[in-house]
Amino acid sequence: MEEIENEFEYESLVDALNDLKQKGFTHDFNIHNNSLNSSQNDIVLSPKDFEIVKVYRFEGMSDPGDNSILYAISCPKHNIKGTFINAYGVYSDDISEELLKKLNTPTPS
């Protein structure tokens, strides 16, 4: 598993996304049909295709809608890195058990 250099806590989701993009995490993934999809190059990743490099949790101070989880993702199969943002709590996406298990697997510290 790849390590993210100069690891620190980010002040905001935007700060984290900007820093990760500079570190090569350039694909933006979304959930579609129980997989992660990137509109760039029409890439579709099943849970077995990617590794979660790091997970960041952000909680809004005044708005529960601001609660989100940012995943830094690596896919050796396609030689790409990217990010996936998911809300948590009542706002979380409806996803398959296999993908949910993958996203809930803790990453090494």
C-alpha positions, 0 to 999 in steps of 0.5 A: 500500500502506498503512503501519502508523504507529508501526512497531516490533518487538513482544515477543510475538504477543499484543502485536502482535495487540492493537496491530494490532487497535487500528489497525483490523485487526479481522478474524481470517482463517484458511485454508480452501479455498485462500483466506483466510476471516473468520467475521465477515460470511462474507468469503472472500478469494482471493489477488488480493483482499488486500494484505499490509501487514506481516509479523511473525515470532515464534520460540519460545525453547523450543518450536518449536511457538511459531514463527509468522508474523503477516500484517497484511492489507488488503482494499480490495474489502471495505474491511476489515483483519485478521490471519492467523497461520500456523505455519512450518516443519513445522507450516505449513498446506497451501495452494495455490501461488497463496496460498503465492506471495502470502504469501511475497511480501516487503512493502516496508520 
